[in-house]
Amino acid sequence: MADVMNVGVNLEAFSQAINAIQALRSSVTKVFDSLKDGMKNKETLEGREKIFITEFQDNLQSVNRDLNELERLSTLVGRPSESHPLHNSGLLSLDPVQDKTPLYSQLLQAYKWSNKLQYHAGLASSLLNQQSLKRSANQMGTSAKRRPKVQPSTLALPTQYVDDVISRIGRMFPDMSIELFRPNGTSAVLLVTLGKVLKAIVVMRSLFIDRTIVRGYHENVYSEDGKVKHFISLHVQVTDHATTALLHYQLPQMPDVVVRSFMTWLRSYIKLFQTPCQRCGKYLQEGLPPTWRDFRTLEAFHDTCRQ
């Protein structure tokens, strides 16, 4: 880091100038104290005026003497040389309207900050180099036998484990019923009934939610042979929001947390027709209730108000 005080400054004169400033402040204080106290109580008015004028003149002479001494020392202090390589940008200091265009002062401050950053980065680098790290580049060529085994994918979880996770989630939310079907082998299909508001079909591969379809509570979700329909007409907006929620809740290392978070978000629609929009405060907008639910706070918004 560059030295704060450059060579062109007289340190002894600088110290004397500081003492002169303190003496000047003391002299000025005496002047104002004299004006504050006014004429002291004497026997005659003429005596009071004479003493006041004499003390006031002495105080002004002390101020004048200390000010002259400060001006003399200021010429001996010297002026630090500008060592900042700002090149032509130094001409910005000649701008007569400094208050409106303080570009030069900002450049100077940025340069000093850059010097400090470089200094601290050098200290950090020296401290890190002193530490003996166990890892090195030579270990990059280790044999494949020492490499950790690839963790099993979330798509290969046992069906019993998936059933236990779904049953635990069902017990967490008593006002939301979950029916589990396996129409195509190990893949699970959940029929989620949320109160008397809506029904949702959640297609899963193990604990990975592949697709969600939402429709009204009174709409039939079964086909003529008693199976769950795959393609049905739905609440388009809620289905789109559910698809967006699937993209938001992603944590491959903990798939059970993802399913529980998504079900918690889906349960926030239990008061779909009773909760007003948090922005406009209205229950209906263009004939629709607030269908968007915030992923973190679960607050309700209209599709246009959330943007």
C-alpha positions in Angstrom: 0.0 0.0 0.0 1.2 3.5 -0.8 2.3 5.6 2.2 -0.4 8.0 3.4 2.1 10.8 3.9 4.3 11.5 0.9 7.9 12.8 1.0 7.0 16.4 0.2 5.4 17.1 3.6 7.4 18.6 6.5 6.3 16.5 9.5 7.8 18.9 12.1 6.1 21.9 10.6 2.9 19.9 10.3 3.0 19.1 14.1 3.6 22.8 14.9 0.7 23.8 12.7 -1.7 21.5 14.6 -0.6 23.3 17.9 -1.1 26.6 16.2 -4.6 25.6 15.2 -5.4 24.7 18.8 -4.0 28.1 20.0 -6.1 29.9 17.5 -9.2 28.2 18.6 -8.4 29.1 22.2 -7.9 32.7 21.3 -11.2 32.9 19.4 -13.0 31.3 22.3 -11.7 34.0 24.6 -13.0 36.7 22.3 -16.5 35.2 22.3 -16.3 34.7 26.1 -15.4 38.4 26.5 -18.4 39.4 24.3 -20.7 37.1 26.3 -19.6 38.4 29.7 -19.9 42.0 28.7 -18.7 44.8 31.0 -17.9 43.7 34.5 -19.4 45.4 37.5 -17.3 48.5 38.4 -18.1 51.6 40.4 -18.5 53.9 37.4 -19.7 53.3 33.8 -16.5 54.8 32.4 -14.4 52.3 34.3 -16.4 49.4 33.0 -16.2 50.5 29.4 -12.4 51.1 29.7 -11.7 47.6 31.1 -14.0 45.9 28.5 -12.3 47.7 25.6 -8.8 46.9 26.9 -9.6 43.1 27.3 -11.3 42.9 23.9 -8.4 44.5 22.2 -5.9 42.1 23.8 -8.0 39.1 22.8 -8.2 40.3 19.2 -4.4 40.9 19.1 -4.0 37.3 20.4 -6.2 36.0 17.6 -4.3 38.0 15.0 -1.0 36.8 16.3 -2.1 33.1 16.3 -3.5 33.5 12.8 -0.3 34.9 11.4 1.7 32.1 13.0 -0.6 29.5 11.4 -0.2 31.1 8.0 3.5 31.0 8.4 3.5 27.4 9.3 1.2 26.5 6.5 3.8 27.6 4.0 6.4 25.4 5.7 4.3 22.3 5.8 4.5 21.8 2.0 2.1 20.1 -0.3 1.9 16.4 -0.9 2.7 15.4 -4.4 -0.1 13.8 -6.4 1.2 10.3 -7.2 -2.1 8.9 -8.6 -1.6 7.9 -12.3 -4.9 9.3 -13.4 -3.3 10.9 -16.5 -5.8 13.1 -18.4 -8.5 12.4 -15.9 -6.7 14.7 -13.6 -7.9 17.6 -15.7 -11.4 17.0 -14.3 -10.3 18.7 -11.1 -10.3 22.0 -13.1 -14.1 21.8 -13.6 -15.6 25.0 -12.0 -18.8 23.2 -10.9 -17.4 20.6 -8.6 -20.7 20.2 -6.8 -22.6 19.1 -9.9 -19.8 17.0 -11.5 -17.7 15.4 -8.7 -16.2 12.9 -11.1 -12.6 13.6 -10.3 -13.1 13.1 -6.5 -15.0 9.8 -7.2 -12.1 8.6 -9.5 -9.6 9.5 -6.8 -11.6 7.6 -4.1 -11.9 4.6 -6.4 -8.2 4.5 -7.0 -7.5 4.6 -3.3 -10.0 1.8 -2.7 -8.3 -0.2 -5.4 -4.9 0.2 -3.7 -6.4 -1.0 -0.4 -8.0 -4.0 -2.1 -4.7 -4.9 -3.7 -2.9 -4.6 -0.4 -5.3 -6.8 1.5 -5.4 -9.4 -1.4 -1.6 -9.6 -1.1 -1.8 -10.3 2.6 -4.5 -12.9 2.1 -2.4 -14.6 -0.6 0.7 -14.7 1.7 -1.4 -16.2 4.5 -2.9 -18.9 2.3 0.5 -19.8 0.9 1.8 -20.5 4.4 -0.9 -23.2 4.9 0.2 -26.7 3.9 -2.8 -28.1 1.9 -3.2 -31.8 1.8 -4.7 -31.8 -1.7 -2.5 -31.2 -4.7 -2.7 -31.4 -8.5 -0.9 -34.7 -8.4 -3.9 -36.4 -6.9 -5.9 -35.7 -10.1 -4.5 -38.9 -11.6 -5.7 -41.3 -9.0 -7.2 -44.5 -10.1 -10.9 -45.0 -10.6 -11.0 -47.5 -7.7 -10.6 -44.7 -5.2 -13.3 -42.5 -6.7 -16.6 -42.5 -4.7 -19.4 -44.5 -6.1 -22.2 -42.8 -7.9 -25.2 -42.3 -5.6 -28.3 -44.2 -6.7 -30.8 -42.1 -8.6 -34.1 -41.0 -7.0 -35.9 -42.9 -9.8 -34.9 -46.3 -8.3 -36.3 -46.0 -4.8 -38.3 -48.9 -3.4 -42.1 -48.7 -3.8 -42.5 -49.3 0.0 -40.4 -46.2 0.8 -42.5 -44.1 -1.7 -45.7 -45.4 -0.1 -44.5 -44.5 3.4 -43.5 -41.0 2.3 -47.0 -40.4 0.7 -48.8 -41.8 3.8 -46.8 -39.5 6.1 -47.7 -36.5 4.0 -51.3 -37.5 4.1 -51.2 -37.6 7.9 -49.7 -34.1 7.9 -52.6 -32.6 6.1 -55.9 -34.0 7.4 -58.0 -31.7 5.2 -56.3 -33.1 2.0 -57.0 -36.7 1.0 -54.4 -38.5 -1.1 -55.2 -41.7 -3.1 -52.3 -43.6 -4.6 -52.6 -45.7 -7.8 -50.0 -47.7 -9.8 -51.5 -48.1 -13.2 -48.2 -48.8 -15.0 -46.1 -50.9 -12.7 -44.0 -48.9 -10.2 -45.0 -45.4 -11.4 -47.4 -43.8 -8.9 -50.3 -41.6 -9.7 -51.7 -39.5 -6.8 -55.3 -38.3 -6.7 -55.2 -35.3 -4.3 -58.6 -33.9 -3.2 -58.2 -30.6 -1.5 -61.3 -30.1 0.6 -64.2 -29.2 -1.7 -62.2 -26.8 -3.8 -60.2 -28.8 -6.4 -58.8 -32.2 -7.3 -55.3 -32.7 -8.7 -53.7 -35.7 -10.4 -49.9 -35.9 -9.6 -48.0 -38.3 -11.9 -44.8 -39.5 -10.2 -41.8 -41.6 -11.2 -40.6 -42.9 -7.8 -40.5 -39.7 -5.7 -39.9 -37.5 -8.7 -43.1 -35.5 -9.7 -43.3 -35.7 -13.5 -46.6 -33.8 -14.1 -49.5 -32.3 -12.2 -53.1 -31.8 -13.6 -55.6 -29.7 -11.7 -59.4 -29.6 -12.2 -62.5 -28.6 -10.3 -63.9 -30.5 -7.4 -67.2 -31.6 -9.1 -65.5 -32.7 -12.3 -65.3 -36.4 -12.8 -61.7 -37.7 -12.8 -62.5 -41.3 -13.6 -63.2 -42.9 -17.0 -66.0 -45.4 -17.7 -63.9 -48.4 -16.7 -63.1 -46.8 -13.3 -59.6 -45.7 -14.0 -58.2 -42.2 -13.6 -58.3 -40.2 -16.8 -55.0 -39.1 -18.2 -56.3 -36.2 -20.3 -59.1 -34.1 -18.9 -60.2 -30.5 -19.1 -58.8 -28.5 -16.1 -58.4 -25.2 -14.4 -55.8 -23.9 -16.9 -54.2 -21.3 -14.7 -53.8 -23.4 -11.6 -52.3 -26.2 -13.7 -49.8 -23.8 -15.2 -48.9 -22.5 -11.7 -48.5 -26.1 -10.5 -46.1 -26.9 -13.4 -44.1 -23.8 -12.4 -44.0 -25.0 -8.8 -42.6 -28.3 -9.9 -39.7 -26.5 -11.6 -39.2 -24.4 -8.4 -39.1 -27.2 -5.8 -36.1 -29.1 -7.0 -33.7 -30.9 -4.6 -32.5 -34.2 -6.1 -30.6 -35.2 -2.9 -33.8 -35.1 -0.8 -36.8 -36.0 -3.0 -39.1 -36.5 0.0 -38.6 -32.9 1.0 -39.5 -31.8 -2.6 -42.8 -33.8 -2.5 -43.6 -32.4 1.0 -42.9 -28.8 -0.1 -45.0 -29.2 -3.2 -47.9 -30.6 -1.3 -47.6 -27.8 1.2 -47.8 -25.3 -1.7 -50.8 -27.2 -3.2 -52.6 -27.2 0.1 -52.5 -23.3 0.1 -55.4 -23.5 -2.4 -57.7 -24.7 0.3 -59.1 -21.2 0.5 -59.0 -20.5 -3.2 -62.3 -18.6 -3.3 -62.0 -17.0 0.2 -58.6 -15.3 0.1 -58.2 -11.8 -1.5 -55.3 -10.8 -3.6 -52.4 -9.4 -1.5 -51.7 -6.6 -3.9 -55.1 -5.3 -5.2 -57.2 -6.6 -2.3 -59.9 -7.9 -4.6 -61.4 -11.4 -4.5 -62.2 -11.5 -8.3 -60.4 -10.0 -11.3 -61.9 -10.7 -14.7 -64.1 -13.2 -13.0 -61.2 -15.3 -11.6 -60.0 -15.5 -8.0 -56.3 -15.1 -7.2 -54.8 -18.3 -8.5 -51.1 -17.6 -7.9 -49.5 -18.7 -4.7 -46.0 -17.4 -3.7 -43.5 -20.3 -3.4 -42.0 -18.9 -0.1 -44.8 -17.1 1.7 -47.8 -18.9 0.1 -49.6 -15.5 -0.3 -52.3 -15.3 -2.9 -52.1 -13.0 -6.0 -53.9 -12.6 -9.2 -51.9 -13.7 -12.3 -51.5 -10.1 -13.4 -50.8 -8.7 -9.9 -47.9 -10.9 -9.2 -45.8 -9.4 -11.9 
